[in-house]
């Protein structure tokens, strides 16, 4: 019988010797419920955690994903405090209730939600004109004594304070905007508001570096260029066409980070703004690996050995580097001699590093075999024979001869005969130039 947690009845039936009289005996077995409150899995936002751990989350995080699975499948786990996080320190508790329904254990996590330190302004409008830090804004009405300043913060919970925009005087007025992040960190922006005089607008309207449109409000503008680049084009357009623009750092670029500066001088001659763009030039590749290597159409691996046709003086080599910009040079495939020759393939990366790969080219000696495989005259096998008689009156012989070595050549003379004894001569010239003649005297 499978016992279950709690009370279980065990019934024992006794049957007397007469086979009819019976009596039941009942025993109650109590199986205690499990008190295991351990966790098999405890995770926060997908990462394993333990009781008492501390976790830091980004500003404005309102919840954390808790996964708690008890070791005992009959136990239960309930998380509290995970769905209503507030800035600062929070306690998240997972309560595990054992199968007995009474035994419990708490697992706690300290979850700290960072307080935002974002103290940037996404937009500042002075007299309706977009202003950046240290800008000079020319008043649309030179007689105003007060100017409206509108500030939009990146963090909507940040606050700001504006000073210097009232009781304006003729000339330059310094307006200060202090943005305070929720955590108290402050950032100060300064704008000069000019009621009379030449424009102090030193801002760019557009900026293209290496063909890329640069975000003029970015503090970390960056452009990447391919390896080997030494120059980057810069096209800058100022908001005020009377402003002067100077560009520096866009020539003689080196590998890695290069600072390109665009200096804009406003018409007033005093207001200057410099835009900086980091131009990153990729390093030249050091890849000197070989992608493939073939000799006479046969694919090989470095270190292999290949046997060429006997007497070869040249081997066709095709070597391909993994990097298409790498250079490949090889030697040892020309003016080959009988025996082994080392073919060396050098792959030089664009950065100048190189690797050498070798293959052994084996040239066998040309055969000196001048033996015959077959020799027939008028259909008769005369191999190894020196004489043959044919029908009187025969004037033209049918002669066939084949060398044993495919590289040897065979020439036949004496097919035209006359009455009497005639010489039929077969000359076998071996691949190495060695020759031998086979003569059969034919009587007609």
Buried (B, 14 or more C-beta within 10 A) or exposed (E): EEEEEEEBEEEEEEEEEEEEEEEEEEEEEEEEBBBBBEBEEBBBBEEEBEEEBEBEBEBBBEBBEBBBEBEBEBBBBEBEBBEEBEBEEBEBBBBBBBBBEEBBBEBBBEBBBBBBBBBBBEEBBBBEBEBBEBBBBBBEEEEBEEBEBEBEBBBEEBBBEBEBBEEBEEEBBEBBBBBBBBBEBEBEBBBBBBBEBBBBBBBBEEBBBBEBEBEBEEEEBEBEBEEBBEEBEBEBEBBBEEBBBEBEBBEEBEBEEBEBBBBBBBBBEBBBBEBBBBBBBEEBBBBBEBBEBBBBEEEBEEEBEBEBEBBBEEBEBEBEBBBEEBEBEBEBBEEBEBEEBEBEBBBBBBBEBBBBBBBBBBBEEBBEBBEBEEBBBBEEEBBEEEEBEBEEEBEEBEBEBBBBBEBBEBEBEBBEBEEEEBEBEBBBBBBBEBEBEBEBBBBB
